[in-house]
Amino acid sequence: MIQLSLIGIGTGNPDHVTLQAQKAMNAADLILVPLKGENKADLAGLRLQICRAFVTNPATRIETFDLPVRDPATPDYLGRVNDWHDAIATCWETAIQAHLDQGGGPRVALLVWGDPSLYDSTLRIAARVGQRLPLALEVIPGITAIQMLCAAHAIPLNDLAAPVTITTGRALRDHGWPHGATTIVVMLDAGGAFQALDPTGLTIWWGAYVGMAEQILHSGPLAEVQDSILATRAAARAAHGWIMDIYLIRKA
């Protein structure tokens, strides 16, 4: 039986790697680190930096693998993502099997941004691998981008006795403000989905690279700050080659 540990490492700040995560990393025989191309090389670099900081077990091997890209020729979004997940699962399987064939131990780990349970597909990919290899799955929770956004802005996630809706940029563009919501958190936005909303009475708290040294924050009435957020986002993406941002919007 292969033990596969999915280890939440927060948003890239080594200070946010929990003691539980550190123990799991050192218990692994193999840690797999995905490479997402030259434009996102610093993402792999952050994972490797975290490994260098916390892995003290000399028997733990750290190996990289090339992550497949989504095929833009597939018109259906969900179909495109499912095909991509199938390809990633094949990469995991190949890397794990090669490790075992070389006499490596059965404990394998992957480092996951934020927490594996929240808008992350690692668990779904692991389920695919589990159909091909005998897996025992372990999940180590991590600090989420939502927690870091609220902490950075020093705001509560919800209003008093009020619910919170977590959604995506695609859903916000396609369906508008979620029915019955007073506070929404928007993740996985390709950029500026809040422009689909009537900004009247809405306040936004936006952050990019939250928790990292590059962190950028903006907040205020949506009507007043949305143009500034769009310009800041575009400049940051051009400077780094990638961007991870998140925002909370609340009705007055």
C-alpha angles and dihedrals in degrees: 000000000000117000110215114193119196104199120197109217102179123236099322103287110123089212088068096058105111126226088246090056092049092052091049092050092053092046091057123099090201133022115195118209118192122222113215100188134278095295090060099035091121090062090062087042091058091051091049090047090054090050091051090049098049112018107094098155107104090204093062111100120207116203133173128217134188113255115222119239127232115261108242089198090073104090098197111081097210092043090050092051094046091051089050092051090050089054093048091049089054090052091051092048092049093049094046094046092049089052092051092046088056090056097262122156124261099248111099127174138190124195112229126199112243110340125336092229100059122073091322125120099207092104091051091049091048089054089057092050089048089062089061104032131036102256135180105196125215124182122200110195121230139194109278129224087242091060091047093048093052092044093048092052093037093231133133116249094231139028118245109300090344128129128239126220119208112202144151135256090245092054092047091053094045101041108018125217110002113253113261095004124136097176126031131184114205121205134172093030114165086208140306102003087151087075087078089068132083097244095208110127095359126126121195132203108193131183138176125198087005113198093015130103089255093056116151124188135190130171141166142090106341093230091057103041107031094092091049091050092051092050093046092048093051092049093048093049091050092049097048102027090234139041137202112194137163136183144193122214123192132189117234 
